[in-house]
Amino acid sequence: MDLSITLYDNLSFLWEIGLPFLVALTILVFVHEFGHYIVARWCGVRVEVFSIGFGKELKGWTDKNGTRWKIAAIPLGGYVKMFGEVELLDETSKREDTGRSMTPQEKEVSFMYKSLPQRTAIVLAGPLINFIFAVFAFSFLFSIIGKPSPVSDAPLAIVGNVSAGTAASDNDLQRGDQIVQIDNTKISFFSDLQKIVRINPNVPLTFKFVRGQLLLTKIITPGSREFTNAEGQSEMR
């Protein structure tokens, strides 16, 4: 029984933590390697392989430019293989695999025969595009999720019981109405309402309040007393 529980816990951990980690890693690796790939193509370098993962190829295809795109068995990284990336530039400029010298056409698409600024751009493109991707990703998440607001236990400015003969009753305020603004002052909590009413007894004030889905406005002259009921809501008298 204990063994099965331990196995279940381990599988749950792999599913809840391991899988999201691999997905995030795969995205980051793809973005990083794509940076190398796209700049290499811009510089005229022939890219032979674009691989997500290492080891045995699971799925792949070759595009019209001769690049082999593949997904490999070990999803812990990836790489871009460029033509001429590991060639030894000896005096005869021989290919390691064929033993012959590179042709002028091969030199044109070889990484090692590109200028120093071009090679530098290709090498730096991966980290740079990762940084740019991170900026856009965080900006996107911030735009859809927003900034977390501090949580407060302070009661909201919600009208409680409305007694006959009070300013609330005379102005048709109802239980559950939420005061959101008085004159030009935003009201978030009951303490905000208290503060304004306390310094403006018997003074006409413009109240904005929410009732259901409606935003209503009324000119209300609060009485000289306003207090919190047992439920932490406002009662105006």
MIDOSE-1310 file (N, C-alpha, C; in nm, 2 decimals, decimal comma, always signed):
residues 237
mdls	+0,08/-0,12/+0,00/+0,00/+0,00/+0,00/+0,09/+0,13/+0,00; +0,19/+0,12/+0,09/+0,28/+0,24/+0,10/+0,36/+0,26/-0,03; +0,39/+0,15/-0,09/+0,47/+0,15/-0,22/+0,38/+0,21/-0,33; +0,26/+0,18/-0,34/+0,17/+0,23/-0,44/+0,15/+0,38/-0,42
itly	+0,13/+0,42/-0,29/+0,11/+0,56/-0,26/+0,24/+0,64/-0,30; +0,36/+0,59/-0,27/+0,48/+0,66/-0,31/+0,49/+0,67/-0,46; +0,46/+0,56/-0,53/+0,47/+0,56/-0,67/+0,37/+0,67/-0,73; +0,25/+0,67/-0,67/+0,15/+0,77/-0,72/+0,20/+0,91/-0,70
dnls	+0,26/+0,93/-0,58/+0,31/+1,07/-0,55/+0,42/+1,11/-0,64; +0,51/+1,01/-0,68/+0,61/+1,04/-0,77/+0,56/+1,07/-0,91; +0,46/+1,00/-0,95/+0,40/+1,02/-1,08/+0,33/+1,15/-1,09; +0,27/+1,19/-0,98/+0,20/+1,31/-0,97/+0,30/+1,43/-0,98
flwe	+0,41/+1,41/-0,91/+0,51/+1,52/-0,91/+0,56/+1,54/-1,05; +0,59/+1,42/-1,12/+0,64/+1,43/-1,26/+0,54/+1,50/-1,35; +0,41/+1,47/-1,33/+0,31/+1,53/-1,41/+0,29/+1,68/-1,39; +0,29/+1,72/-1,26/+0,26/+1,85/-1,22/+0,38/+1,94/-1,23
iglp	+0,50/+1,89/-1,21/+0,62/+1,97/-1,21/+0,71/+1,94/-1,33; +0,73/+1,81/-1,36/+0,82/+1,78/-1,46/+0,77/+1,81/-1,60; +0,64/+1,79/-1,63/+0,59/+1,82/-1,76/+0,59/+1,97/-1,79; +0,54/+2,05/-1,70/+0,55/+2,20/-1,73/+0,69/+2,24/-1,75
flva	+0,78/+2,19/-1,67/+0,92/+2,22/-1,69/+0,97/+2,19/-1,83; +0,94/+2,07/-1,87/+0,99/+2,03/-2,01/+0,92/+2,11/-2,12; +0,80/+2,15/-2,10/+0,73/+2,24/-2,20/+0,80/+2,37/-2,20; +0,82/+2,43/-2,08/+0,89/+2,56/-2,08/+1,03/+2,56/-2,13
ltil	+1,10/+2,45/-2,10/+1,24/+2,43/-2,15/+1,24/+2,42/-2,30; +1,14/+2,34/-2,36/+1,13/+2,33/-2,50/+1,11/+2,46/-2,57; +1,02/+2,54/-2,52/+0,99/+2,67/-2,57/+1,11/+2,76/-2,57; +1,18/+2,76/-2,46/+1,30/+2,85/-2,45/+1,41/+2,80/-2,54
vfvh	+1,43/+2,67/-2,55/+1,53/+2,61/-2,64/+1,50/+2,65/-2,79; +1,37/+2,63/-2,83/+1,33/+2,66/-2,96/+1,36/+2,81/-2,99; +1,32/+2,90/-2,90/+1,34/+3,04/-2,93/+1,49/+3,07/-2,94; +1,57/+3,01/-2,85/+1,71/+3,04/-2,85/+1,78/+2,99/-2,98
efgh	+1,75/+2,86/-3,02/+1,81/+2,81/-3,14/+1,75/+2,88/-3,26; +1,63/+2,92/-3,26/+1,57/+2,99/-3,38/+1,65/+3,12/-3,40; +1,69/+3,19/-3,29/+1,77/+3,31/-3,30/+1,90/+3,28/-3,38; +1,97/+3,17/-3,34/+2,09/+3,13/-3,42/+2,05/+3,11/-3,57
yiva	+1,94/+3,03/-3,58/+1,90/+2,99/-3,72/+1,87/+3,10/-3,81; +1,79/+3,19/-3,76/+1,74/+3,30/-3,85/+1,85/+3,40/-3,89; +1,94/+3,43/-3,80/+2,05/+3,52/-3,83/+2,15/+3,45/-3,92; +2,17/+3,32/-3,90/+2,26/+3,25/-3,99/+2,21/+3,25/-4,13
rwcg	+2,08/+3,23/-4,14/+2,01/+3,24/-4,28/+2,03/+3,38/-4,34; +2,01/+3,48/-4,26/+2,03/+3,62/-4,31/+2,17/+3,64/-4,36; +2,26/+3,58/-4,29/+2,41/+3,60/-4,33/+2,45/+3,50/-4,44; +2,36/+3,42/-4,49/+2,39/+3,33/-4,60/+2,45/+3,20/-4,56
vrve	+2,44/+3,16/-4,43/+2,50/+3,04/-4,39/+2,40/+2,93/-4,41; +2,44/+2,81/-4,46/+2,35/+2,70/-4,48/+2,34/+2,62/-4,35; +2,21/+2,61/-4,30/+2,18/+2,54/-4,18/+2,15/+2,40/-4,21; +2,22/+2,30/-4,16/+2,20/+2,16/-4,20/+2,09/+2,10/-4,11
vfsi	+2,10/+2,13/-3,98/+2,01/+2,06/-3,88/+1,95/+2,16/-3,78; +1,82/+2,16/-3,75/+1,76/+2,23/-3,64/+1,69/+2,12/-3,56; +1,75/+2,10/-3,44/+1,70/+1,99/-3,35/+1,65/+2,04/-3,22; +1,53/+1,99/-3,18/+1,48/+2,01/-3,05/+1,50/+1,88/-2,98
gfgk	+1,59/+1,87/-2,88/+1,63/+1,75/-2,81/+1,75/+1,69/-2,87; +1,80/+1,58/-2,80/+1,92/+1,51/-2,84/+1,89/+1,36/-2,86; +1,98/+1,29/-2,93/+1,96/+1,15/-2,94/+1,89/+1,12/-3,07; +1,82/+1,00/-3,06/+1,75/+0,95/-3,18/+1,64/+1,04/-3,23
elkg	+1,63/+1,05/-3,36/+1,52/+1,14/-3,42/+1,39/+1,06/-3,40; +1,29/+1,14/-3,35/+1,16/+1,08/-3,34/+1,07/+1,13/-3,46; +1,08/+1,25/-3,50/+1,00/+1,31/-3,61/+1,09/+1,41/-3,67; +1,08/+1,42/-3,81/+1,16/+1,52/-3,87/+1,12/+1,54/-4,02
wtdk	+1,16/+1,65/-4,08/+1,13/+1,68/-4,22/+1,24/+1,77/-4,27; +1,26/+1,77/-4,40/+1,36/+1,86/-4,46/+1,30/+1,96/-4,54; +1,33/+2,09/-4,52/+1,27/+2,20/-4,59/+1,34/+2,22/-4,72; +1,28/+2,32/-4,80/+1,33/+2,34/-4,93/+1,48/+2,40/-4,93
ngtr	+1,52/+2,45/-4,82/+1,66/+2,50/-4,81/+1,76/+2,39/-4,77; +1,71/+2,27/-4,75/+1,80/+2,16/-4,71/+1,82/+2,15/-4,56; +1,75/+2,22/-4,48/+1,76/+2,21/-4,33/+1,67/+2,10/-4,28; +1,73/+2,01/-4,20/+1,66/+1,90/-4,14/+1,60/+1,95/-4,01
wkia	+1,47/+1,96/-4,00/+1,41/+1,99/-3,87/+1,37/+1,87/-3,80; +1,40/+1,85/-3,68/+1,37/+1,72/-3,61/+1,34/+1,74/-3,46; +1,27/+1,65/-3,41/+1,24/+1,63/-3,27/+1,31/+1,51/-3,22; +1,40/+1,52/-3,13/+1,48/+1,40/-3,08/+1,43/+1,34/-2,95
aipl	+1,48/+1,23/-2,91/+1,42/+1,15/-2,80/+1,45/+1,21/-2,66; +1,56/+1,28/-2,65/+1,59/+1,34/-2,51/+1,56/+1,49/-2,51; +1,45/+1,53/-2,45/+1,40/+1,67/-2,46/+1,47/+1,76/-2,36; +1,60/+1,76/-2,36/+1,67/+1,84/-2,26/+1,77/+1,94/-2,33
ggyv	+1,72/+2,00/-2,43/+1,81/+2,10/-2,50/+1,78/+2,09/-2,65; +1,87/+2,14/-2,73/+1,86/+2,14/-2,87/+1,98/+2,20/-2,93; +1,99/+2,20/-3,06/+2,10/+2,26/-3,13/+2,07/+2,29/-3,27; +2,15/+2,38/-3,33/+2,15/+2,42/-3,47/+2,29/+2,38/-3,53
kmfg	+2,29/+2,30/-3,63/+2,42/+2,26/-3,70/+2,43/+2,34/-3,83; +2,53/+2,42/-3,83/+2,56/+2,50/-3,95/+2,67/+2,45/-4,04; +2,66/+2,46/-4,16/+2,76/+2,41/-4,26/+2,89/+2,49/-4,23; +3,00/+2,41/-4,21/+3,13/+2,47/-4,19/+3,15/+2,52/-4,05
evel	+3,06/+2,48/-3,96/+3,08/+2,53/-3,82/+3,20/+2,47/-3,75; +3,23/+2,35/-3,78/+3,34/+2,28/-3,71/+3,45/+2,24/-3,81; +3,46/+2,31/-3,92/+3,56/+2,28/-4,02/+3,70/+2,33/-3,97; +3,80/+2,26/-4,00/+3,94/+2,30/-3,96/+3,99/+2,39/-4,08
ldet	+4,02/+2,51/-4,05/+4,07/+2,60/-4,15/+4,22/+2,59/-4,16; +4,26/+2,48/-4,22/+4,41/+2,47/-4,25/+4,44/+2,54/-4,38; +4,56/+2,52/-4,42/+4,60/+2,60/-4,54/+4,53/+2,55/-4,67; +4,49/+2,42/-4,67/+4,42/+2,37/-4,79/+4,27/+2,38/-4,78
skre	+4,22/+2,42/-4,66/+4,07/+2,43/-4,64/+4,00/+2,30/-4,68; +4,04/+2,19/-4,63/+3,98/+2,06/-4,67/+3,86/+2,03/-4,58; +3,76/+1,97/-4,65/+3,65/+1,91/-4,57/+3,69/+1,79/-4,49; +3,65/+1,78/-4,37/+3,68/+1,67/-4,28/+3,62/+1,54/-4,33
dtgr	+3,49/+1,55/-4,39/+3,42/+1,43/-4,42/+3,46/+1,38/-4,56; +3,51/+1,46/-4,65/+3,55/+1,42/-4,78/+3,70/+1,42/-4,81; +3,77/+1,50/-4,73/+3,91/+1,51/-4,75/+3,95/+1,60/-4,87; +3,85/+1,67/-4,93/+3,88/+1,76/-5,04/+3,86/+1,91/-4,99
smtp	+3,92/+1,99/-5,08/+3,91/+2,14/-5,05/+3,76/+2,18/-5,07; +3,72/+2,29/-5,00/+3,59/+2,35/-5,02/+3,59/+2,42/-5,15; +3,48/+2,41/-5,22/+3,46/+2,48/-5,34/+3,42/+2,63/-5,31; +3,44/+2,72/-5,40/+3,39/+2,86/-5,37/+3,25/+2,87/-5,33
qeke	+3,16/+2,78/-5,39/+3,02/+2,78/-5,36/+3,00/+2,74/-5,22; +3,08/+2,64/-5,17/+3,06/+2,59/-5,03/+3,11/+2,70/-4,93; +3,22/+2,77/-4,97/+3,27/+2,87/-4,88/+3,17/+2,98/-4,86; +3,09/+3,01/-4,97/+2,99/+3,12/-4,96/+2,89/+3,09/-4,85
vsfm	+2,86/+2,96/-4,83/+2,75/+2,92/-4,73/+2,81/+2,86/-4,60; +2,94/+2,87/-4,58/+3,01/+2,82/-4,47/+3,02/+2,92/-4,35; +2,99/+2,87/-4,23/+2,99/+2,96/-4,12/+3,13/+3,01/-4,10; +3,23/+2,93/-4,11/+3,37/+2,97/-4,08/+3,43/+3,07/-4,18
yksl	+3,37/+3,08/-4,29/+3,42/+3,17/-4,39/+3,34/+3,31/-4,39; +3,25/+3,32/-4,30/+3,18/+3,45/-4,29/+3,27/+3,55/-4,21; +3,24/+3,67/-4,22/+3,32/+3,78/-4,15/+3,30/+3,77/-4,00; +3,39/+3,82/-3,93/+3,39/+3,82/-3,78/+3,26/+3,88/-3,73
pqrt	+3,22/+4,00/-3,78/+3,09/+4,06/-3,73/+2,97/+3,96/-3,76; +2,97/+3,89/-3,87/+2,86/+3,80/-3,90/+2,86/+3,68/-3,81; +2,97/+3,62/-3,79/+2,98/+3,51/-3,69/+2,94/+3,55/-3,55; +2,99/+3,67/-3,51/+2,95/+3,72/-3,38/+2,80/+3,74/-3,37
aivl	+2,74/+3,80/-3,47/+2,59/+3,82/-3,47/+2,52/+3,68/-3,46; +2,57/+3,58/-3,53/+2,50/+3,45/-3,53/+2,51/+3,39/-3,39; +2,63/+3,40/-3,33/+2,65/+3,35/-3,19/+2,57/+3,42/-3,09; +2,56/+3,55/-3,10/+2,49/+3,63/-3,00/+2,34/+3,63/-3,02
agpl	+2,29/+3,59/-3,13/+2,15/+3,60/-3,16/+2,06/+3,51/-3,07; +2,11/+3,40/-3,03/+2,03/+3,31/-2,94/+2,00/+3,37/-2,81; +2,11/+3,42/-2,73/+2,08/+3,48/-2,60/+1,99/+3,61/-2,62; +2,02/+3,69/-2,73/+1,95/+3,81/-2,75/+1,80/+3,79/-2,77
infi	+1,77/+3,69/-2,85/+1,63/+3,67/-2,88/+1,56/+3,61/-2,76; +1,63/+3,53/-2,67/+1,57/+3,49/-2,55/+1,53/+3,61/-2,46; +1,62/+3,71/-2,45/+1,59/+3,83/-2,37/+1,47/+3,90/-2,43; +1,46/+3,92/-2,56/+1,35/+3,99/-2,62/+1,22/+3,91/-2,60
favf	+1,23/+3,78/-2,61/+1,11/+3,69/-2,59/+1,06/+3,70/-2,44; +1,16/+3,71/-2,35/+1,12/+3,72/-2,21/+1,05/+3,86/-2,18; +1,09/+3,96/-2,24/+1,03/+4,09/-2,23/+0,89/+4,09/-2,28; +0,87/+4,03/-2,40/+0,73/+4,03/-2,46/+0,64/+3,93/-2,38
afsf	+0,70/+3,82/-2,33/+0,62/+3,73/-2,26/+0,57/+3,79/-2,13; +0,66/+3,85/-2,05/+0,61/+3,92/-1,93/+0,52/+4,03/-1,95; +0,54/+4,11/-2,06/+0,45/+4,21/-2,09/+0,31/+4,16/-2,12; +0,30/+4,05/-2,20/+0,18/+3,99/-2,23/+0,11/+3,93/-2,11
lfsi	+0,18/+3,87/-2,02/+0,12/+3,81/-1,90/+0,07/+3,93/-1,81; +0,15/+4,03/-1,80/+0,11/+4,15/-1,72/-0,02/+4,21/-1,77; -0,03/+4,21/-1,91/-0,15/+4,28/-1,97/-0,28/+4,20/-1,95; -0,27/+4,06/-1,94/-0,39/+3,98/-1,93/-0,42/+3,95/-1,78
igkp	-0,31/+3,95/-1,70/-0,33/+3,91/-1,56/-0,34/+4,04/-1,47; -0,26/+4,14/-1,50/-0,26/+4,26/-1,43/-0,17/+4,26/-1,30; -0,17/+4,37/-1,24/-0,09/+4,38/-1,11/-0,17/+4,33/-1,00; -0,12/+4,24/-0,91/-0,20/+4,19/-0,80/-0,23/+4,31/-0,70
spvs	-0,35/+4,31/-0,65/-0,39/+4,42/-0,56/-0,38/+4,36/-0,42; -0,34/+4,45/-0,33/-0,33/+4,41/-0,19/-0,47/+4,37/-0,13; -0,47/+4,27/-0,05/-0,60/+4,22/+0,00/-0,62/+4,29/+0,14; -0,74/+4,35/+0,16/-0,77/+4,42/+0,28/-0,89/+4,36/+0,35
dapl	-0,89/+4,35/+0,48/-1,00/+4,30/+0,56/-1,10/+4,41/+0,59; -1,07/+4,53/+0,55/-1,15/+4,65/+0,58/-1,29/+4,63/+0,51; -1,40/+4,66/+0,58/-1,53/+4,65/+0,52/-1,55/+4,75/+0,41; -1,62/+4,71/+0,30/-1,65/+4,79/+0,19/-1,76/+4,89/+0,23
aivg	-1,77/+5,00/+0,15/-1,87/+5,10/+0,18/-2,01/+5,05/+0,13; -2,07/+4,95/+0,19/-2,19/+4,90/+0,15/-2,30/+4,93/+0,25; -2,41/+4,98/+0,20/-2,52/+5,03/+0,28/-2,59/+4,91/+0,35; -2,60/+4,92/+0,48/-2,67/+4,81/+0,56/-2,82/+4,84/+0,57
nvsa	-2,87/+4,84/+0,70/-3,01/+4,87/+0,72/-3,04/+5,02/+0,70; -3,15/+5,04/+0,64/-3,19/+5,18/+0,61/-3,31/+5,21/+0,69; -3,29/+5,30/+0,79/-3,40/+5,33/+0,88/-3,49/+5,45/+0,83; -3,62/+5,45/+0,86/-3,71/+5,55/+0,81/-3,66/+5,69/+0,87
gtaa	-3,68/+5,79/+0,79/-3,64/+5,93/+0,83/-3,50/+5,96/+0,83; -3,42/+5,87/+0,77/-3,27/+5,90/+0,76/-3,24/+5,95/+0,62; -3,12/+6,01/+0,60/-3,08/+6,06/+0,47/-3,08/+5,94/+0,37; -3,04/+5,82/+0,41/-3,04/+5,71/+0,32/-3,18/+5,68/+0,28
sdnd	-3,28/+5,68/+0,37/-3,42/+5,65/+0,34/-3,48/+5,76/+0,25; -3,45/+5,88/+0,29/-3,51/+5,99/+0,21/-3,46/+6,00/+0,06; -3,34/+5,94/+0,04/-3,28/+5,94/-0,10/-3,29/+5,81/-0,16; -3,37/+5,72/-0,11/-3,40/+5,59/-0,17/-3,28/+5,50/-0,18
lqrg	-3,18/+5,52/-0,09/-3,07/+5,42/-0,09/-3,13/+5,29/-0,03; -3,07/+5,18/-0,08/-3,12/+5,05/-0,05/-3,01/+4,96/+0,01; -3,05/+4,87/+0,09/-2,95/+4,78/+0,15/-2,88/+4,71/+0,04; -2,74/+4,71/+0,05/-2,66/+4,64/-0,05/-2,60/+4,74/-0,15
dqiv	-2,65/+4,86/-0,15/-2,59/+4,96/-0,24/-2,44/+4,99/-0,20; -2,35/+4,99/-0,29/-2,21/+5,01/-0,26/-2,17/+5,15/-0,31; -2,13/+5,24/-0,21/-2,08/+5,37/-0,24/-1,94/+5,36/-0,30; -1,92/+5,42/-0,42/-1,79/+5,41/-0,49/-1,73/+5,55/-0,50
qidn	-1,80/+5,66/-0,49/-1,75/+5,79/-0,50/-1,84/+5,89/-0,43; -1,77/+5,99/-0,37/-1,84/+6,10/-0,31/-1,77/+6,23/-0,36; -1,85/+6,31/-0,43/-1,79/+6,43/-0,50/-1,68/+6,37/-0,59; -1,56/+6,42/-0,58/-1,45/+6,37/-0,66/-1,36/+6,27/-0,60
tkis	-1,40/+6,22/-0,48/-1,32/+6,13/-0,40/-1,37/+5,98/-0,42; -1,27/+5,90/-0,46/-1,31/+5,76/-0,48/-1,32/+5,69/-0,34; -1,42/+5,61/-0,33/-1,45/+5,54/-0,20/-1,42/+5,39/-0,22; -1,33/+5,34/-0,15/-1,30/+5,19/-0,16/-1,35/+5,12/-0,04
ffsd	-1,33/+5,18/+0,08/-1,37/+5,11/+0,20/-1,47/+5,20/+0,29; -1,53/+5,14/+0,38/-1,62/+5,21/+0,47/-1,55/+5,32/+0,54; -1,42/+5,30/+0,58/-1,35/+5,41/+0,65/-1,34/+5,54/+0,56; -1,33/+5,52/+0,43/-1,33/+5,64/+0,34/-1,46/+5,71/+0,35
lqki	-1,57/+5,64/+0,35/-1,70/+5,70/+0,36/-1,71/+5,78/+0,50; -1,67/+5,71/+0,60/-1,68/+5,77/+0,74/-1,61/+5,90/+0,74; -1,49/+5,90/+0,68/-1,40/+6,02/+0,69/-1,47/+6,14/+0,62; -1,53/+6,12/+0,51/-1,59/+6,23/+0,44/-1,72/+6,28/+0,51
vrin	-1,80/+6,19/+0,55/-1,93/+6,23/+0,62/-1,90/+6,30/+0,75; -1,79/+6,25/+0,82/-1,76/+6,31/+0,95/-1,73/+6,46/+0,94; -1,66/+6,50/+0,83/-1,61/+6,64/+0,81/-1,71/+6,72/+0,73; -1,82/+6,66/+0,69/-1,92/+6,73/+0,61/-2,06/+6,70/+0,66
pnvp	-2,09/+6,72/+0,79/-2,22/+6,70/+0,84/-2,32/+6,80/+0,78; -2,44/+6,74/+0,74/-2,55/+6,83/+0,68/-2,51/+6,91/+0,56; -2,41/+6,86/+0,48/-2,36/+6,92/+0,36/-2,40/+6,84/+0,24; -2,47/+6,89/+0,14/-2,50/+6,82/+0,02/-2,38/+6,76/-0,05
ltfk	-2,38/+6,63/-0,07/-2,27/+6,57/-0,14/-2,32/+6,48/-0,26; -2,24/+6,47/-0,36/-2,27/+6,39/-0,47/-2,22/+6,25/-0,45; -2,32/+6,16/-0,43/-2,28/+6,02/-0,41/-2,30/+5,94/-0,54; -2,20/+5,86/-0,57/-2,21/+5,76/-0,68/-2,21/+5,62/-0,62
fvrg	-2,30/+5,54/-0,65/-2,31/+5,41/-0,59/-2,36/+5,30/-0,69; -2,32/+5,18/-0,66/-2,35/+5,07/-0,75/-2,47/+4,99/-0,69; -2,57/+4,97/-0,78/-2,68/+4,89/-0,74/-2,70/+4,78/-0,84; -2,67/+4,66/-0,81/-2,67/+4,55/-0,91/-2,57/+4,58/-1,02
qlll	-2,62/+4,60/-1,14/-2,53/+4,63/-1,25/-2,53/+4,78/-1,29; -2,60/+4,86/-1,21/-2,62/+5,00/-1,24/-2,53/+5,09/-1,16; -2,48/+5,20/-1,22/-2,41/+5,30/-1,15/-2,50/+5,42/-1,14; -2,54/+5,46/-1,02/-2,63/+5,56/-1,00/-2,57/+5,68/-0,93
tkii	-2,63/+5,80/-0,95/-2,57/+5,92/-0,88/-2,69/+6,00/-0,81; -2,66/+6,04/-0,69/-2,76/+6,12/-0,62/-2,69/+6,22/-0,53; -2,76/+6,34/-0,52/-2,72/+6,44/-0,42/-2,78/+6,40/-0,29; -2,69/+6,38/-0,19/-2,74/+6,33/-0,06/-2,68/+6,42/+0,05
tpgs	-2,76/+6,46/+0,14/-2,71/+6,54/+0,26/-2,71/+6,44/+0,38; -2,59/+6,39/+0,42/-2,59/+6,30/+0,53/-2,63/+6,36/+0,66; -2,68/+6,28/+0,75/-2,71/+6,33/+0,88/-2,59/+6,35/+0,96; -2,60/+6,39/+1,08/-2,48/+6,41/+1,16/-2,43/+6,29/+1,22
reft	-2,50/+6,17/+1,21/-2,45/+6,05/+1,26/-2,45/+5,94/+1,15; -2,34/+5,87/+1,15/-2,32/+5,76/+1,06/-2,23/+5,66/+1,12; -2,27/+5,53/+1,13/-2,19/+5,44/+1,21/-2,20/+5,30/+1,14; -2,12/+5,21/+1,20/-2,11/+5,07/+1,15/-2,21/+4,98/+1,23
naeg	-2,28/+4,90/+1,16/-2,37/+4,81/+1,22/-2,29/+4,68/+1,26; -2,36/+4,58/+1,31/-2,30/+4,46/+1,36/-2,23/+4,38/+1,25; -2,28/+4,40/+1,13/-2,23/+4,33/+1,01/-2,11/+4,40/+0,95; -2,07/+4,51/+1,00/-1,96/+4,59/+0,95/-2,00/+4,67/+0,83
qsem	-2,13/+4,70/+0,81/-2,18/+4,78/+0,70/-2,23/+4,91/+0,75; -2,24/+5,01/+0,66/-2,28/+5,14/+0,70/-2,43/+5,16/+0,72; -2,46/+5,24/+0,83/-2,60/+5,28/+0,85/-2,60/+5,43/+0,86; -2,68/+5,50/+0,78/-2,68/+5,64/+0,77/-2,81/+5,69/+0,83
r	-2,79/+5,78/+0,93/-2,91/+5,84/+1,00/-2,90/+5,99/+1,00
